[in-house]
Structure formats: structure tokens, C-alpha cells
Amino acid sequence: MKFSLAWLCDHLEGKSSAAEMAQRLTAVGVNVELQETSGDDVVWDVDVTTNRPDAMNHRGLAREAAAAGCGTLKPLAVSVPEGATPVGELARLTVEDEAGCPRYCTRVVRGVKVGPSPAWLATRLERCGIRPINNIVDATNHVLLDVGHPLHAFDLPLLAGSEIRVRRARAGEGLTTLDGVSRTLTPEDLVIADGKRAVAIAGVMGGANTEIGPATRDVLIESAYFAPISVRRTAKRHGVSTEASQRFERGADRAMARTAVDLAAELILRLAGGEVLAGVLDSAPVLPAPRAIEFSLRRLSAFAGCEIPREFVAKVLAALDLAPQVAGDTVTCTVPSHRVDLELPEDLYEEVLRHFGYDNVPSVLPAFAVKPGKRLGTWPLTERARNALVAAGAAEALTYSFSSEELEGATAASALGERGGVVRVENPLSGRLAVLRRSLLAGLVEAAGGNLRRGAERVLLGEVGRVFFARGTEIVEEERLALTLAGTAGPWDVARAADFLDLKGVVEVVLAELGVEAAAWRPSTARLLASGEGAEVLVGDRVVAIAGRLSEPTAEAFDLPAPLWVAEVDLGAVAAERAPSFQLLPRFPAVTADLTVRHGLSLSYAELLGTIRVAASEWLETVSPVVRYRGEGVGAEEVKTTLRLVYRHPERSLTQEEVNAAHFALMDTLARKLAVSFQ
């Protein structure tokens, strides 16, 4: 924001060089970033933080300079010669929405002569980045830059009924603003209207239908205080930002509304002649009581880490117009209306410390007791889940918790994803981040697709994270683990396309690492998975996981270049703590025997394995699948499953005869209990 040094000095008693003043302002947090000479003046570019609207004008910056030791702030003098005619005879004011406009002041100047501004005024405005227009408009802009309060001037005869009404716009009501844009208003927009139509968007921009022009003779000056939220929403809705809206959004000074309209009337009288009508139309002449903030000097010193002299505290706060009252250890400040940023004792601590100088505060390590931290309650579970991913050979991915409605809906179409409604983001950054995920696959499938499109031959990604459901008025979170598998599987020399059994093996490794032993698999009808190529994993009667090939419609939604196998595990359903168990390392060799079982498709691997476990000798240590074959030599409804059985005795070496006897006994039992044959 640009400031004129000569203009700034008009508000100060005492002299300081430009360099000294810039250095002191920067030291107290008002950064003077650039200085350039303009004629006999120096123009500053000052970085004013958004929480300090009071410093976005020359008087406000002069107040900061005075508090920093660069002179004394002059009293603000205003004197308006008034005529005999009361303002109420030529204008009327009605505020229908006091919440949106707590205060509205207006004066009338009649008999003006519109023309170019004098050189001194035009030069001042140009140095601060504002284009001169005419003496009336330039007068309102001068007051804006001088004391920080936005104003607007209306051509009074163009106001129907010479009336000002502050109200909400009517649905579909239109207004062409001063920038020449025709805008359609909504009932959420606060407008300034006359007896028939809207003539300005409150706090944002005036309308072309009451613009000051060469033929203007009577002027109505608006000086109001509009609610910051109302102005912000309206400006954002219409995609417009003005000098006025920027100040109203941050919080204007309600008390300054009357002073600003007087300053504008006085300046217009000097520049354009005419007569100022007697009195001011003011919707709220009685101001709210100023708020008081109380704080402790001892607490201030503790906050700073060093002793802050009470005399210094009182001097700084008085220079900032905070009227400090010191009683023992307690300081009570009365906050002026222009300091909208001061609400807490800590805000006053900052005011004192920035003038004390942060570089004058000694660097002292704070004294505190260090206690062991506590991990989140879900940490053991998620840590085990991540270890399970590593054990399965997956690379861990971290994806967004947000997704688009389309992709989220596609990946949530399963027994795990349909446990609640979708949680929508109220103000999303984009359509791709509009909802919270109900399945980790929303982001993981997209990540897998990106890897495949970049030429990855094998993709095995995993993620551990939270999903979100809307259940009534509550938002429920659940811990999940998800996997994606695509590309090749098997050793490099016999590589083949990954299939369901590869995915099933990975899921079983994960479940085993999580302590799940008695899990059953059954076909799934979830829309997420391709028909006939999906399964659900159950523990008891509860679905704890899903696995299968991604359905064609879902794959097309993600633009996948190859088939993708996916799985998701509900960690909350498998969260039981597993007590660690230990066993001695084997001292004697194992004996391996293969068993090829021919059976119908109706016999599941889980049922076959369970029967073997029950019927086998106590020497049977492990059973693992080797080959599952369907094709030539096998019936259409049959399959050959080759299993590898490992036998071991804990106290001696087994003979081949003992193993053969146990093996054949197992085969006899299987033949009696199941519809199987052996090869």
C-alpha cells in the first residue's frame, strides 16, 4: 500500500527524517518495503497486515509513527460551515437491515460545480495509486486515504424520492455498477436503494444510475459502517474487490463514519463551492460502549520472558490511544473503535512487545518438565497394519482423504464402503476434493493407474488410513488397509499376469500378520468388483475384507490402462491384540510330500484345508498351495489342486516309511469325507 511522506507529516508534530521514520516503523512491525522520490515528496510502499485496517490510511500510519517515537499525533480538526436549510428537507434515510448496516451517515451539499481537481489533490491521489476523476469523487477518495473510511457520493436529483434505503436486494434485481458491468443481485446482497431501485452495492461499489457527472449540482455523501462478513460475501459472490470493500471486510471504524462525512463535506465545499445543508442524517448516533481489556503486568513479563517496566507499558499504550489505567499489578485499557484487532490480553502483550523490541527480549529456554509422550490409541493397530504391508511386499502410499463424488461413489460400492452416507465438504477447493472418502481405494486406485500409465510393469501399493461416514448427525471414522495389484506376478523368468490367487495370497499374508486365522472366503456381488471375480472375507458373520478385480465401469472412470486387482481390510474388525507366542527352533529335518487332489469346483480351498488340518497326523507342520489346474484332462466342473505338506517330529527325525504311512492315512480320510480323488 502506497503512502505519501508529506501527507503523513501533516498529521505529526515534530520532525523525523524519512529514513529514521521508515526504520522505526519497520522495527514495530509496519514494514516499509520500498521508498521512491516523487517530486518534492517521498512515496513509501508499506506492508500493512490484514488484521490492521486502522493502519491502512495516513492518519493510522502517523499514529503508529508517533507511538514509535517519531513526533506527536496532531488532533483531527474538522469544521463544516452549514447553511440554514435542514438536511431532512431534501433527503430521507431508512435503514431496514441494521445487522448489515449498523450505522449510516449522510450529508447533502447543494449547488456544487463539478470539475477537475486542483493539482495538489490530483498529485496526492496519483502518488497513492488512485486515478483522479473529478473534484467530488476525488474528495471522497482523499478522505478514504486520509482517515481510512470509505465514502460514496450520489447525484441527489437522480435518487427517486431523494431517499436512501439500506436493504437486501430483491431476487433477480439488477444493477449496472460504476465499472460498467451489469450485475444480477440476490437477496443475500445488501444494497443502497432509492424509492424505486438499487443504486449501489453496499460497501463494494456504486451504481452508474446515480453517478456524479458534469451536470451534477446537488450531492449526497454516504459514510457508513457495513458488517464485514456481509461485504466479504457480496464481493466474493460478484467477483469484485475495491478499495472500499477491502477496508470494510477487515473492519472499518464505526465512530469515524460521522467524522469522515464532515471531512468530505468540508473538502467538497472548498473544491466545488455550494452549500452544506444543516445537520447529518445518522441512523445510529449513539455508539456502543468501548470494550475494556484487563491484564496483569506480572503476566506480561512472564509472557515476554523478561521484566517490562510499567512506565514503558503505560507510555506505549497511551501513545496507541488505549487510555491505560494502572492499579497495582493490573492494567485496564479502553480499546478505541478503530482497533478492531484487539480482543484479548495477549493482543495487548503484542502491542507492548513490538514497541519494546523483540530483539531486546533475551533468549531464554523456557522451564518445563519433560514427560514421556503417549501414542494415539490406534497406533499399535496401524503400526501392525503397516508392518503387514511390508511383509506382503507392498510399497506404502499416502493419498488424499478427499475425492470427487463420482470416483468416491464408485470405489465405495462394497460391503465396507456402504456403511454410511457420504460426507461432503462445505467449501471445496475443487470438484476433485468435494467429499471425504469412504474407501481408501478412492486415492489408491488413482495412484496405481498413474504408475501403470508411466510404464510400471508391476504395481503393488498399500495404504493404511481412515475413512469417513455420515451416520445421522455424526461423522464416524474407521481405520482401513487397502491394496492394489496389477501387472506381472511370479519370478522374473516365469513372469505372468497377476490374477486373483496372487491377490488372495497377499491378503492372506496381511491377515496373518494382523492375527486373523479363522477367515472364510465367499463370492462377492459388490458393484466395485467384476462379476465372478470378487470375494468377501468373513470372520464369523462379519465381513472384514473384500478382494477382487476392479469392475469395468470403475476401471473406465479411473482411465486404467490394465486390469487392476484391489482389496480393502476393515482394521477395526481385526483389531484384537495378539499375544506374542514363541517356539523353539526346529532341531530335526522336515520331510516334504506333495498331494494332488482332484475335486469339484463346489469344494472350496478353505474347506479342503480345514479337513486336512483335522485329519492329518500331529507331525503335519504346514500346508501350502502349489498349483491349481483347470484345462485339458480335467472335467469342466473340476479342478486339480496340488498341495505341499511338510512333516516334522519335534524330538527325532522321521523316516520315509512313517511319513508315507501318515500321508496315505490322510488320503484315505479325505476320500471318505470329501468327494475327491488323487493323482
VOGU-3710 file (C-alpha; in Angstrom, 3 decimals, decimal comma):
1> mkfslawlcd> 0,000/0,000/0,000  1,403/3,386/-1,021  1,775/6,350/1,345  2,945/9,939/0,821  5,516/11,051/3,402  4,469/14,709/3,078  0,839/13,765/3,684  1,882/11,594/6,628  3,766/14,502/8,196  0,605/16,642/8,035
11> hlegkssaae> -0,672/14,527/10,935  2,511/14,790/13,052  4,085/17,432/15,282  7,876/17,228/15,254  10,346/16,295/12,566  11,955/12,990/11,690  13,859/12,079/8,562  12,299/9,678/6,077  14,985/7,085/6,814  14,514/7,318/10,587
21> maqrltavgv> 10,741/7,090/10,376  10,912/4,126/7,980  13,373/2,352/10,270  11,232/2,886/13,369  8,017/1,802/11,673  9,679/-1,346/10,371  11,026/-2,077/13,858  7,496/-2,093/15,310  6,130/-4,417/12,632  4,883/-1,978/9,960
31> nvelqetsgd> 7,308/-2,844/7,175  8,328/-0,034/4,829  9,427/-2,123/1,859  10,205/0,487/-0,793  10,954/4,219/-0,904  10,939/6,299/-4,072  11,160/10,024/-4,704  8,238/11,750/-6,428  8,883/15,453/-6,980  9,365/17,061/-3,585
41> dvvwdvdvtt> 7,798/14,080/-1,823  8,818/10,545/-0,838  6,407/7,698/-1,575  6,519/4,564/0,565  5,248/1,089/-0,206  4,168/-0,220/3,198  3,224/-3,810/4,028  0,192/-3,456/6,300  -1,021/-6,774/7,707  -4,656/-7,679/7,067
51> nrpdamnhrg> -5,586/-7,521/10,757  -4,646/-3,822/10,939  -7,248/-1,896/8,903  -6,624/1,077/11,207  -3,142/1,452/9,665  -4,389/1,393/6,059  -4,517/5,205/5,905  -2,214/8,161/6,519  -3,588/9,087/9,931  -3,399/5,499/11,138
61> lareaaaagc> 0,199/5,178/9,968  1,005/8,530/11,592  -0,425/7,175/14,858  1,965/4,216/14,612  4,883/6,541/13,836  4,064/8,718/16,859  3,933/5,668/19,123  7,314/4,613/17,709  8,856/7,946/18,727  8,526/9,994/15,534
71> gtlkplavsv> 6,740/13,059/16,869  3,262/13,592/18,281  -0,072/12,924/16,597  -1,991/16,130/15,856  -5,666/16,367/16,836  -8,028/15,817/13,930  -9,694/19,178/13,265  -12,863/19,497/11,205  -15,161/22,498/10,778  -18,135/22,442/8,409
81> pegatpvgel> -19,910/25,753/7,680  -23,599/24,881/7,370  -26,465/26,669/5,689  -29,868/27,321/7,195  -31,796/24,598/5,356  -32,059/21,340/7,345  -30,812/18,265/5,526  -34,085/16,479/6,279  -35,943/18,762/3,865  -34,037/17,427/0,859
91> arltvedeag> -33,196/13,835/1,801  -34,623/10,912/3,747  -32,831/7,902/5,281  -34,206/4,466/6,243  -32,057/1,516/7,349  -34,086/-1,688/7,016  -31,211/-4,077/7,773  -29,425/-2,854/10,884  -27,410/-6,081/11,172  -25,839/-5,489/7,774
101> cpryctrvvr> -25,546/-1,715/8,290  -25,203/-0,778/11,976  -24,577/2,879/11,104  -25,298/5,090/8,095  -24,484/8,824/7,982  -25,175/11,227/5,167  -24,728/14,917/4,392  -26,014/16,946/1,460  -24,063/19,632/-0,396  -26,111/21,556/-2,972
111> gvkvgpspaw> -25,095/23,984/-5,668  -21,691/22,392/-6,365  -19,727/22,832/-9,573  -18,174/19,599/-10,801  -14,785/19,923/-12,466  -11,186/18,749/-12,378  -9,435/18,597/-9,019  -6,651/21,052/-8,204  -3,104/19,881/-8,853  -2,248/19,242/-5,182
121> latrlercgi> -5,184/16,836/-4,771  -4,683/15,050/-8,087  -0,975/14,623/-7,315  -1,684/13,193/-3,859  -4,101/10,632/-5,245  -1,801/9,624/-8,109  1,129/9,105/-5,743  -1,039/6,696/-3,753  -2,164/4,795/-6,849  -5,645/6,301/-7,388
131> rpinnivdat> -6,674/7,928/-10,688  -8,240/11,395/-10,312  -11,813/11,620/-11,691  -13,418/14,910/-10,638  -13,360/17,148/-7,606  -16,365/15,479/-5,892  -15,206/11,872/-6,286  -11,606/12,853/-5,571  -12,700/14,475/-2,307  -14,232/11,191/-1,105
141> nhvlldvghp> -11,102/9,265/-2,147  -8,918/11,793/-0,346  -10,834/11,207/2,896  -10,511/7,446/2,362  -6,715/7,661/2,120  -6,527/10,261/4,871  -8,538/8,649/7,691  -9,320/5,224/6,214  -13,101/5,426/5,974  -14,732/4,612/2,599
151> lhafdlplla> -17,265/7,133/1,266  -19,549/7,385/-1,740  -21,180/10,374/-3,440  -24,611/10,219/-5,148  -26,140/12,688/-7,577  -29,075/13,626/-5,329  -31,668/14,507/-8,034  -31,132/11,038/-9,556  -32,294/9,362/-6,331  -36,019/8,622/-6,685
161> gseirvrrar> -37,817/10,494/-3,940  -34,471/11,890/-2,692  -34,481/8,808/-0,499  -31,833/6,386/0,761  -32,942/2,912/1,848  -30,463/0,310/3,099  -31,998/-3,094/2,423  -31,409/-6,538/0,987  -31,681/-6,869/-2,762  -34,751/-8,424/-4,302
171> ageglttldg> -34,386/-11,714/-6,153  -33,325/-11,020/-9,730  -32,861/-7,296/-9,136  -30,270/-5,782/-11,465  -27,689/-3,016/-11,168  -25,043/-1,660/-13,514  -22,084/-0,693/-11,342  -19,558/2,078/-11,941  -17,242/-0,324/-13,773  -19,902/-0,774/-16,466
181> vsrtltpedl> -20,786/-4,355/-15,507  -24,452/-5,344/-15,308  -24,907/-7,479/-12,208  -27,815/-9,651/-11,089  -28,303/-9,317/-7,345  -29,514/-11,889/-4,818  -31,431/-11,490/-1,532  -28,118/-12,063/0,261  -26,689/-8,820/-1,163  -27,005/-5,655/0,920
191> viadgkrava> -27,773/-2,677/-1,317  -28,313/1,051/-1,120  -31,595/1,873/-2,830  -33,764/4,886/-3,511  -37,547/4,808/-3,604  -37,618/2,531/-6,667  -34,374/0,634/-7,327  -30,925/-0,336/-6,128  -28,327/2,392/-6,644  -25,214/0,814/-5,045
201> iagvmggant> -23,879/-2,466/-3,664  -23,292/-1,645/-0,006  -19,612/-1,378/0,850  -18,479/-2,582/-2,577  -19,315/-0,258/-5,487  -21,786/2,421/-6,508  -24,207/2,274/-9,401  -23,946/4,047/-12,736  -27,543/5,266/-12,413  -26,595/7,863/-9,737
211> eigpatrdvl> -23,008/8,575/-10,795  -21,521/12,046/-10,277  -21,208/13,776/-13,657  -20,550/17,232/-15,150  -24,227/18,163/-14,749  -24,389/17,264/-11,059  -25,408/20,147/-8,805  -26,568/18,516/-5,582  -24,527/15,778/-3,891  -25,483/13,297/-1,175
221> iesayfapis> -22,440/11,920/0,667  -22,613/8,415/2,138  -20,465/7,468/5,136  -21,489/4,149/6,680  -20,318/1,160/8,639  -21,196/-2,151/6,965  -20,834/-5,593/8,566  -17,509/-7,126/7,400  -18,971/-10,585/6,720  -21,773/-9,166/4,577
231> vrrtakrhgv> -19,355/-7,126/2,449  -16,913/-10,014/2,099  -19,566/-12,454/0,905  -21,082/-9,987/-1,538  -17,695/-9,008/-3,000  -16,720/-12,656/-3,410  -20,089/-13,575/-4,907  -19,753/-10,903/-7,606  -16,008/-11,356/-8,098  -15,109/-7,751/-7,364
241> steasqrfer> -12,651/-6,158/-4,943  -12,420/-2,405/-4,377  -10,594/-0,035/-2,049  -13,838/0,269/-0,089  -14,600/-3,456/0,141  -11,049/-4,260/1,256  -11,436/-1,922/4,225  -14,980/-2,884/5,159  -14,070/-6,593/5,011  -11,282/-6,086/7,545
251> gadramarta> -13,383/-3,897/9,839  -13,916/-0,154/9,454  -14,187/2,325/12,334  -17,849/2,823/13,251  -17,088/6,019/15,151  -15,230/7,509/12,163  -18,365/7,467/9,965  -19,562/10,859/11,266  -16,116/12,468/11,189  -15,444/11,211/7,660
261> vdlaaelilr> -18,666/12,636/6,234  -17,850/16,001/7,828  -14,332/15,941/6,358  -15,728/15,137/2,912  -18,348/17,899/3,092  -15,724/20,424/4,184  -13,381/19,443/1,345  -16,142/19,484/-1,299  -17,117/22,956/-0,131  -13,520/24,100/-0,698
271> laggevlagv> -13,165/22,408/-4,076  -16,611/22,747/-5,670  -18,371/25,507/-3,734  -22,040/25,226/-2,866  -23,807/24,986/0,467  -23,712/22,256/3,117  -27,207/21,679/4,473  -27,611/21,855/8,226  -27,267/18,618/10,154  -26,439/14,998/9,417
281> ldsapvlpap> -28,797/12,082/8,827  -27,354/9,464/11,209  -29,089/6,108/11,732  -27,189/5,325/14,965  -25,676/8,425/16,584  -25,225/6,638/19,940  -22,169/4,392/19,743  -21,730/1,113/21,643  -19,665/1,339/24,820  -15,984/0,662/24,075
291> raiefslrrl> -14,708/-2,685/25,268  -12,176/-2,872/28,076  -9,280/-5,325/28,342  -7,579/-6,014/31,642  -4,202/-7,679/32,054  -1,500/-8,304/34,636  1,941/-6,689/34,451  3,387/-9,788/36,072  1,763/-12,000/33,447  3,079/-9,698/30,696
301> safagceipr> 6,660/-10,074/31,984  6,235/-13,838/32,274  4,881/-13,924/28,728  7,855/-11,905/27,444  10,452/-13,804/29,459  11,907/-10,596/30,915  10,848/-7,660/33,068  8,911/-4,955/31,170  8,932/-1,624/33,094  5,446/-0,428/33,988
311> efvakvlaal> 6,333/3,120/32,911  7,166/1,858/29,438  3,927/-0,138/29,280  1,836/2,899/30,215  3,664/5,163/27,750  3,246/2,834/24,768  -0,405/2,065/25,437  -1,199/5,756/25,890  0,526/6,586/22,579  -1,696/3,978/20,917
321> dlapqvagdt> -4,877/5,685/22,246  -5,608/2,797/24,613  -6,050/5,010/27,722  -4,301/2,682/30,192  -5,349/2,767/33,855  -2,701/1,197/36,128  -3,763/-0,028/39,572  -1,073/-2,087/41,263  -0,311/-5,082/39,050  -3,429/-4,591/36,919
331> vtctvpshrv> -3,677/-2,502/33,759  -7,078/-1,746/32,240  -7,216/-0,436/28,676  -10,149/1,069/26,818  -9,993/-0,088/23,209  -10,784/2,654/20,655  -13,219/1,775/17,897  -10,522/1,809/15,202  -8,583/-1,080/16,814  -10,797/-3,980/15,761
341> dlelpedlye> -7,875/-6,386/16,175  -7,583/-6,014/19,960  -9,716/-8,501/21,873  -7,515/-10,437/24,333  -4,827/-9,593/26,909  -2,348/-11,334/24,599  -3,166/-8,776/21,901  -2,034/-6,029/24,272  1,096/-8,014/25,144  1,962/-7,942/21,445
351> evlrhfgydn> 1,386/-4,187/21,245  3,796/-3,608/24,140  6,428/-6,081/22,946  6,609/-4,887/19,343  7,444/-1,399/20,654  9,745/-2,797/23,340  11,595/-4,600/20,544  11,677/-8,348/20,129  15,443/-8,090/19,738  15,569/-6,662/23,279
361> vpsvlpafav> 13,909/-9,755/24,734  16,681/-12,112/25,933  16,764/-15,619/24,519  15,929/-17,875/27,453  14,950/-21,514/27,251  11,556/-21,982/28,877  11,499/-24,064/32,048  9,195/-27,056/31,821  9,082/-30,692/32,859  9,522/-33,258/30,117
371> kpgkrlgtwp> 7,227/-36,262/30,367  7,119/-39,298/28,098  4,631/-38,757/25,328  1,680/-41,015/24,743  0,937/-42,584/21,407  -2,537/-42,366/19,960  -4,807/-45,217/20,921  -4,932/-46,536/17,350  -1,159/-46,511/16,900  -0,497/-50,205/17,726
381> lterarnalv> -3,155/-51,242/15,220  -1,963/-49,018/12,374  1,668/-49,931/13,068  0,837/-53,634/12,798  -1,044/-52,905/9,589  1,946/-51,114/8,066  4,203/-53,997/9,064  1,737/-56,295/7,336  2,060/-54,264/4,133  5,838/-54,590/4,273
391> aagaaealty> 5,539/-58,335/4,879  3,315/-58,598/1,801  5,899/-56,769/-0,326  3,779/-53,676/-0,935  5,033/-50,118/-1,299  3,179/-47,777/1,048  1,256/-44,887/-0,494  -0,247/-41,786/1,115  -3,242/-40,334/-0,708  -5,705/-37,512/-0,069
401> sfsseelega> -8,665/-38,028/2,263  -10,735/-36,090/-0,303  -12,094/-37,227/-3,644  -14,660/-36,344/-6,268  -18,230/-37,563/-5,787  -18,025/-39,734/-8,920  -14,812/-41,588/-8,044  -15,660/-41,850/-4,348  -19,061/-43,311/-5,136  -17,542/-45,883/-7,495
411> taasalgerg> -14,937/-47,149/-5,006  -17,367/-47,182/-2,053  -19,746/-49,631/-3,787  -18,999/-52,594/-1,481  -19,960/-54,079/1,878  -17,238/-51,992/3,529  -17,904/-48,715/1,731  -21,677/-48,630/2,119  -21,736/-48,475/5,917  -22,848/-44,834/5,952
421> gvvrvenpls> -23,558/-41,778/3,865  -21,039/-39,564/2,128  -19,503/-36,606/3,996  -19,452/-33,501/1,785  -17,040/-30,583/2,138  -18,906/-27,280/2,529  -16,424/-25,134/0,595  -14,216/-27,467/-1,508  -11,165/-26,141/-3,332  -12,260/-28,062/-6,434
431> grlavlrrsl> -14,702/-30,726/-7,572  -11,961/-33,347/-7,169  -11,845/-32,590/-3,424  -15,591/-32,332/-2,792  -16,192/-35,280/-0,436  -14,374/-37,300/2,215  -13,505/-40,848/1,198  -15,472/-43,880/2,384  -12,845/-46,198/0,930  -9,063/-45,924/0,726
441> laglveaagg> -9,342/-47,211/-2,833  -10,550/-43,780/-3,987  -6,988/-42,450/-3,945  -5,069/-45,720/-4,172  -6,611/-46,772/-7,497  -5,722/-43,375/-8,949  -2,125/-43,770/-7,730  -1,888/-47,267/-9,214  -3,241/-46,008/-12,536  -0,620/-43,259/-12,601
451> nlrrgaervl> 2,151/-45,831/-12,117  0,773/-48,086/-14,850  0,479/-45,222/-17,327  4,134/-44,394/-16,705  5,264/-47,875/-17,694  5,448/-49,748/-14,381  5,439/-53,499/-15,082  4,272/-54,479/-11,597  2,307/-52,362/-9,146  1,689/-53,455/-5,568
461> lgevgrvffa> 0,634/-50,463/-3,499  -0,798/-50,381/0,003  -2,163/-47,704/2,306  -3,261/-47,507/5,925  -5,599/-44,640/6,784  -9,029/-43,505/7,849  -12,340/-43,417/6,031  -15,356/-41,305/6,938  -19,102/-41,968/7,082  -22,120/-39,780/7,781
471> rgteiveeer> -24,486/-41,568/10,153  -27,340/-39,310/11,139  -25,831/-36,127/12,529  -22,486/-37,763/13,360  -19,344/-38,294/11,310  -17,806/-41,711/12,029  -14,182/-42,627/11,279  -12,822/-46,135/10,671  -9,279/-47,438/10,210  -8,675/-49,307/6,947
481> laltlagtag> -5,935/-51,018/4,968  -6,118/-51,198/1,176  -4,080/-52,883/-1,575  -3,852/-52,622/-5,348  -2,119/-55,193/-7,558  -1,506/-55,012/-11,302  0,976/-56,106/-13,945  3,131/-59,195/-13,651  3,477/-61,765/-10,884  5,883/-64,595/-10,183
491> pwdvaraadf> 9,684/-64,771/-10,674  11,214/-62,747/-13,473  12,000/-65,797/-15,568  8,438/-67,137/-15,476  6,563/-63,852/-15,161  2,823/-63,940/-15,864  -0,148/-61,639/-15,474  -1,303/-61,209/-11,884  -4,582/-62,943/-11,061  -6,998/-63,427/-8,192
501> ldlkgvvevv> -4,876/-66,041/-6,459  -1,926/-63,626/-6,330  -4,165/-61,038/-4,687  -5,607/-63,655/-2,328  -2,120/-64,661/-1,273  -1,199/-61,061/-0,470  -4,413/-60,558/1,515  -3,811/-63,759/3,474  -0,289/-62,617/4,362  -1,720/-59,326/5,617
511> laelgveaaa> -4,461/-61,041/7,625  -1,958/-63,474/9,116  0,277/-60,590/10,209  -2,773/-58,976/11,807  -3,543/-62,168/13,730  -6,573/-63,314/11,714  -6,553/-67,112/11,444  -10,120/-68,406/11,049  -11,200/-66,418/7,987  -13,613/-67,712/5,350
521> wrpstarlla> -13,876/-66,564/1,741  -17,119/-66,331/-0,247  -18,104/-64,779/-3,596  -18,983/-61,079/-3,580  -21,669/-59,281/-5,539  -20,259/-55,795/-4,847  -20,566/-53,406/-7,801  -16,981/-52,324/-7,127  -15,704/-55,728/-8,268  -16,064/-57,559/-11,581
531> sgegaevlvg> -18,807/-60,186/-11,643  -17,429/-63,617/-10,722  -14,004/-62,213/-9,814  -14,626/-60,792/-6,355  -14,754/-62,181/-2,853  -15,593/-61,195/0,706  -13,582/-62,342/3,703  -15,551/-63,182/6,821  -14,599/-63,689/10,437  -17,659/-65,270/11,962
541> drvvaiagrl> -20,594/-63,491/10,339  -18,824/-60,162/9,819  -17,275/-59,037/6,537  -13,744/-57,883/7,386  -12,297/-57,559/3,871  -13,120/-57,523/0,180  -10,875/-58,549/-2,708  -11,143/-58,952/-6,455  -10,710/-57,389/-9,875  -11,954/-53,835/-10,303
551> septaeafdl> -15,144/-53,760/-12,385  -15,027/-52,419/-15,932  -17,175/-49,301/-15,248  -14,997/-48,350/-12,282  -11,791/-49,005/-14,238  -13,082/-46,760/-17,039  -13,885/-43,998/-14,536  -10,222/-44,028/-13,469  -8,967/-44,473/-17,078  -6,892/-47,533/-16,130
561> paplwvaevd> -4,666/-48,952/-18,897  -4,652/-52,517/-17,475  -6,724/-54,781/-15,202  -6,352/-53,894/-11,523  -6,849/-56,170/-8,536  -7,896/-54,455/-5,325  -8,510/-55,342/-1,687  -9,581/-53,483/1,435  -9,470/-54,624/5,077  -11,506/-53,226/7,976
571> lgavaaerap> -8,821/-52,906/10,637  -11,370/-52,219/13,355  -12,837/-55,674/12,801  -9,460/-57,405/13,178  -8,088/-55,182/15,919  -7,887/-57,757/18,706  -4,469/-57,673/20,303  -2,426/-60,757/19,550  -0,356/-62,093/22,433  3,147/-62,926/21,186
581> sfqllprfpa> 3,994/-66,631/21,174  7,379/-68,307/20,930  8,575/-71,733/19,909  11,936/-73,416/19,756  13,823/-73,503/16,503  13,452/-76,945/14,880  16,302/-79,346/15,697  15,352/-82,094/13,245  14,840/-82,063/9,476  11,446/-81,840/7,805
591> vtadltvrhg> 10,071/-84,204/5,175  8,077/-82,759/2,254  5,329/-84,601/0,414  3,123/-83,283/-2,393  -0,544/-84,157/-2,722  -2,590/-83,559/-5,895  -6,319/-83,538/-5,214  -8,925/-83,652/-7,963  -12,244/-82,231/-6,848  -15,325/-80,320/-7,945
601> lslsyaellg> -15,491/-76,534/-8,139  -18,027/-76,530/-5,314  -15,333/-77,630/-2,834  -13,577/-74,503/-1,604  -9,922/-74,357/-0,726  -10,821/-73,309/2,824  -12,974/-76,432/3,309  -10,264/-78,674/1,856  -7,588/-77,136/4,052  -9,776/-77,375/7,166
611> tirvaasewl> -10,429/-81,071/6,579  -6,708/-81,746/6,110  -5,883/-79,937/9,356  -8,380/-82,073/11,290  -7,497/-85,404/9,686  -3,708/-85,113/9,405  -1,082/-86,546/11,711  0,234/-84,398/14,539  3,509/-84,314/12,626  1,987/-82,134/9,863
621> etvspvvryr> 3,611/-78,716/10,208  2,433/-76,673/7,207  0,197/-76,951/4,163  0,619/-74,608/1,203  -0,842/-74,500/-2,326  1,499/-75,170/-5,253  -0,619/-75,428/-8,422  -4,301/-75,049/-9,237  -5,047/-76,502/-12,681  -8,107/-76,393/-14,945
631> gegvgaeevk> -7,929/-77,464/-18,543  -7,220/-80,478/-20,720  -7,762/-83,771/-18,913  -9,920/-82,202/-16,214  -13,713/-82,007/-16,304  -15,446/-78,682/-16,919  -16,704/-78,608/-13,320  -13,483/-79,932/-11,792  -10,089/-78,630/-10,736  -6,777/-80,170/-9,677
641> ttlrlvyrhp> -5,135/-78,615/-6,635  -1,566/-79,576/-5,748  -0,608/-79,046/-2,103  2,770/-79,222/-0,416  2,703/-80,842/3,034  5,628/-80,545/5,436  6,009/-83,148/8,215  8,348/-82,786/11,187  8,765/-84,529/14,545  9,877/-82,235/17,389
651> ersltqeevn> 12,106/-84,834/19,095  13,572/-87,034/16,348  13,987/-87,490/12,627  11,073/-89,058/10,784  11,652/-92,000/8,486  10,240/-92,077/4,984  8,097/-95,050/5,949  6,484/-93,074/8,790  5,773/-90,141/6,522  4,305/-92,389/3,819
661> aahfalmdtl> 2,027/-94,081/6,334  0,777/-90,746/7,673  0,343/-89,411/4,146  -1,680/-92,378/2,893  -3,822/-92,340/6,028  -4,628/-88,703/5,332  -5,603/-89,534/1,749  -7,950/-92,301/2,940  -9,640/-89,921/5,376  -10,064/-87,234/2,721
671> arklavsfq> -11,549/-89,756/0,268  -14,128/-90,825/2,873  -15,122/-87,294/3,962  -14,927/-85,408/0,656  -15,768/-86,063/-2,990  -12,120/-86,135/-4,105  -9,652/-88,334/-5,940  -5,851/-88,300/-6,067  -3,220/-88,323/-8,776
//
